[in-house]
Amino acid sequence: MADEKFDVVVIGGGSKALVTALYLQSYGGMKVCIFERMHELGGAWCSIERLAPGFIGDTHSSTMSDWYFLPLLYDFPKFEEYGAKFFGYKVGLAQVIKSKPEDSLVIYSYFDDPSGEKTAKEIARYSERDAETFLKFDDAHFRLGRREALLETIFSIAPPPEEPDPMERWYKDYLKRPDAVLDPQLILMSMVDSGRALFESSEYRALMTSVIARMDINPMKPLGGTGWFIAQGRRENNRVVGGTHNIAHAVIRLFVEHGGKFYSRREVDKIIIENGTAKGIRLTDGTEVSGRIVVSGQDPYQLAFRFIGKEHLERKVWMKVGALDRSENMINWYTFALHEIPRYTAAARNPDIDTAQWTHIANGEDDEMAKEACLRYAGLEPPCPQVRCCPTDSDIDPTRQPPGKGTLLVETLTLPKTFRSEREWLKYKMDMARHMINEIHIAAPNIRWESVIGVDSNGPFDIGNRHLNMATGNQLVVDPNPATKGKFAPIIEWARHRIPGVKNLYGTGSAWSSFHSAYCGQGYKCYKAIAEDFNLRKPWEEKNRPW
Ligand SMILES: Cc1cc2nc3c(=O)[nH]c(=O)nc-3n(C[C@H](O)[C@H](O)[C@H](O)COP(=O)(O)OP(=O)(O)OC[C@H]3O[C@@H](n4cnc5c(N)ncnc54)[C@H](O)[C@@H]3O)c2cc1C
């Protein structure tokens, strides 16, 4: 291995670096090698049969859409054939309020309800005016250009900080429209406050706020007004047939077919830097591998504090990386193998709730998730954390479980890995599994502990142990907020994927994001930066697309 010559060495084969590696190998014509510390590539694109034999669960990302992978779908015609297939749900989001389980709020998916009219009728049961406001948000996102601006933003290298990105340009124009639902003040408000100014129905506010609280916006912090759009975009989410690891398989197969090489169970410890230029990597076993270009697919902390070191970085950069927060986005992500999926009491009114991707089982208070977040910020666990769940059975995706059975992904939020000892986590995990089943039982009486065949309980303790880049157990690597997203992600100096002070070194990973998730954009944008610097092929220009 040490004798081999590579143009590019890549640190880690996760959902971002793998995509950079694929583009460099295929369109860039470079000889690329990935070094991955786990037994296989894919990182958080991971699905395993751990809950019970024959049942597959996504351990680290599950909600995805085909638009997360648009560049790959355009640039690699075999991507879909090799396993990147998606399935949708009739209902995108639903909510059952625990005190009235016979009632529900159902938000249909975009695929089932492209005009939004069916969903508007559901919302109108609570408030006619809210239904109208919902339709205005829906129009702006799906029909007045917000979706296109989002795609352009998340698949383009961030502009310099003083220039607007495509989404900022869109907002500037949109806010001039007389029918705009948002205004600059609403955008500055928190999601809870802007929700109270926009919607009458606490049920609608509670559902949408809890969606966002689980993704990336703390509902009580400023700059939450745009969260109403993000929640709207969730109507377009789906999942990967057979599990998200199939995306990894498709990308790896393309990479290898184009001549790419990888080594698993090889942990990188250092980037070799000579005269301010990256020359290769050193593994934990001491092996050195040289490359003209080094790509890190890791978190900013490993990149700065482990791979590069203080001597090569400006003090300001060093300090800023150290100040990046990663204490908020902790989830319990359990997949249950079940004899059957939930059948909701509320299905008597609207049977479509049984086809919901995510059902929130809630108290119906719009600040429920904000209160939970406050407690966690103080290091305390809320007594009864809100549960949401996502089913599959053979009608939804027959590849994930034996015929007649079901799987149920269930989520609550929690505290960082270090807040409990291993023994305490073990006890907590058992208690949490029971809490989840008890809460779901309120909404769907057919689910009880006897329905459970097995469970894969995955929380910050497991996530932090498995992923060096998510060391605190943070699902998004770095907590997203307006100061760590887009042109500022993860810090201004690194946002365009180059690492000032170290020539030929590029950074990517979840933290380089305008959209924190398992989408492929950060990896694609990193290739764009390298293609600019080394004059490589640019498929987006050849195919004349805006991103
Ligand atoms: C429980 C959970 C649920 C989630 N749910 C969703 C969801 O539903 N939808 C969604 O879009 N996103 C979801 N996410 C978020 C998303 O999966 C991650 O933010 C994203 O995939 C991280 O991508 P990455 O490339 O930065 O890291 P990873 O995919 O983790 O890749 C990093 C890779 O680098 C390797 N590595 C680390 N250190 C080294 C080293 N020193 N040397 C060599 N290799 C190394 C790791 O083993 C790993 O393979 C979830 C995350 C978690 C944890």
The ligand as an SDF file (V2000), in Angstrom:
LIG
                    3D

 53 58  0  0  0  0  0  0  0  0999 V2000
  -29.1720    8.1420   14.2110 C   0  0  0  0  0  0  0  0  0  0  0  0
  -29.0650    9.0410   13.0250 C   0  0  0  0  0  0  0  0  0  0  0  0
  -30.1700    9.2570   12.2460 C   0  0  0  0  0  0  0  0  0  0  0  0
  -30.1040   10.0920   11.1300 C   0  0  0  0  0  0  0  0  0  0  0  0
  -31.1980   10.2380   10.3270 N   0  0  0  0  0  0  0  0  0  0  0  0
  -31.0970   10.8950    9.1620 C   0  0  0  0  0  0  0  0  0  0  0  0
  -32.1620   10.8620    8.2280 C   0  0  0  0  0  0  0  0  0  0  0  0
  -33.1940   10.2120    8.4420 O   0  0  0  0  0  0  0  0  0  0  0  0
  -32.0050   11.5430    7.0630 N   0  0  0  0  0  0  0  0  0  0  0  0
  -30.8520   12.2210    6.7580 C   0  0  0  0  0  0  0  0  0  0  0  0
  -30.7620   12.7740    5.6700 O   0  0  0  0  0  0  0  0  0  0  0  0
  -29.8170   12.2660    7.6340 N   0  0  0  0  0  0  0  0  0  0  0  0
  -29.9180   11.5990    8.8180 C   0  0  0  0  0  0  0  0  0  0  0  0
  -28.8550   11.5690    9.6910 N   0  0  0  0  0  0  0  0  0  0  0  0
  -27.7010   12.4330    9.4380 C   0  0  0  0  0  0  0  0  0  0  0  0
  -26.7410   11.9090    8.4220 C   0  0  0  0  0  0  0  0  0  0  0  0
  -26.7420   10.5010    8.3690 O   0  0  0  0  0  0  0  0  0  0  0  0
  -25.3230   12.3630    8.7190 C   0  0  0  0  0  0  0  0  0  0  0  0
  -25.2920   13.7040    9.1020 O   0  0  0  0  0  0  0  0  0  0  0  0
  -24.4380   12.2350    7.4970 C   0  0  0  0  0  0  0  0  0  0  0  0
  -24.6710   11.0470    6.8070 O   0  0  0  0  0  0  0  0  0  0  0  0
  -22.9960   12.3030    7.8890 C   0  0  0  0  0  0  0  0  0  0  0  0
  -22.2130   12.2070    6.7320 O   0  0  0  0  0  0  0  0  0  0  0  0
  -20.6300   12.2980    6.7860 P   0  0  0  0  0  0  0  0  0  0  0  0
  -20.1120   11.9030    5.4440 O   0  0  0  0  0  0  0  0  0  0  0  0
  -20.2070   13.5980    7.3520 O   0  0  0  0  0  0  0  0  0  0  0  0
  -20.2080   11.2170    7.8540 O   0  0  0  0  0  0  0  0  0  0  0  0
  -20.2920    9.6260    7.7850 P   0  0  0  0  0  0  0  0  0  0  0  0
  -21.3370    9.1750    6.8440 O   0  0  0  0  0  0  0  0  0  0  0  0
  -20.3550    9.1700    9.1940 O   0  0  0  0  0  0  0  0  0  0  0  0
  -18.8880    9.2390    7.1540 O   0  0  0  0  0  0  0  0  0  0  0  0
  -17.6490    9.3870    7.8070 C   0  0  0  0  0  0  0  0  0  0  0  0
  -16.8310    8.1400    7.5310 C   0  0  0  0  0  0  0  0  0  0  0  0
  -15.4900    8.3630    7.9010 O   0  0  0  0  0  0  0  0  0  0  0  0
  -15.0020    7.2670    8.6780 C   0  0  0  0  0  0  0  0  0  0  0  0
  -13.9470    7.7780    9.5610 N   0  0  0  0  0  0  0  0  0  0  0  0
  -14.0770    8.5420   10.6560 C   0  0  0  0  0  0  0  0  0  0  0  0
  -12.8780    8.8750   11.1440 N   0  0  0  0  0  0  0  0  0  0  0  0
  -11.9560    8.2700   10.3450 C   0  0  0  0  0  0  0  0  0  0  0  0
  -10.5390    8.2300   10.3580 C   0  0  0  0  0  0  0  0  0  0  0  0
   -9.8160    8.8820   11.2640 N   0  0  0  0  0  0  0  0  0  0  0  0
   -9.9170    7.5130    9.3720 N   0  0  0  0  0  0  0  0  0  0  0  0
  -10.6190    6.8510    8.4320 C   0  0  0  0  0  0  0  0  0  0  0  0
  -11.9740    6.8580    8.3880 N   0  0  0  0  0  0  0  0  0  0  0  0
  -12.6220    7.5630    9.3370 C   0  0  0  0  0  0  0  0  0  0  0  0
  -16.2390    6.7810    9.4070 C   0  0  0  0  0  0  0  0  0  0  0  0
  -16.0710    5.4400    9.8350 O   0  0  0  0  0  0  0  0  0  0  0  0
  -17.3110    6.9490    8.3410 C   0  0  0  0  0  0  0  0  0  0  0  0
  -17.3990    5.8380    7.5010 O   0  0  0  0  0  0  0  0  0  0  0  0
  -28.8910   10.7360   10.8100 C   0  0  0  0  0  0  0  0  0  0  0  0
  -27.7570   10.4990   11.5940 C   0  0  0  0  0  0  0  0  0  0  0  0
  -27.8400    9.6530   12.6960 C   0  0  0  0  0  0  0  0  0  0  0  0
  -26.6110    9.4090   13.5100 C   0  0  0  0  0  0  0  0  0  0  0  0
  1  2  1  0
  2  3  1  0
  2 52  2  0
  3  4  2  0
  4  5  1  0
  4 50  1  0
  5  6  2  0
  6  7  1  0
  6 13  1  0
  7  8  2  0
  7  9  1  0
  9 10  1  0
 10 11  2  0
 10 12  1  0
 12 13  2  0
 13 14  1  0
 14 15  1  0
 14 50  1  0
 15 16  1  0
 16 17  1  0
 16 18  1  0
 18 19  1  0
 18 20  1  0
 20 21  1  0
 20 22  1  0
 22 23  1  0
 23 24  1  0
 24 25  2  0
 24 26  1  0
 24 27  1  0
 27 28  1  0
 28 29  2  0
 28 30  1  0
 28 31  1  0
 31 32  1  0
 32 33  1  0
 33 34  1  0
 33 48  1  0
 34 35  1  0
 35 36  1  0
 35 46  1  0
 36 37  1  0
 36 45  1  0
 37 38  2  0
 38 39  1  0
 39 40  1  0
 39 45  2  0
 40 41  1  0
 40 42  2  0
 42 43  1  0
 43 44  2  0
 44 45  1  0
 46 47  1  0
 46 48  1  0
 48 49  1  0
 50 51  2  0
 51 52  1  0
 52 53  1  0
M  END
$$$$
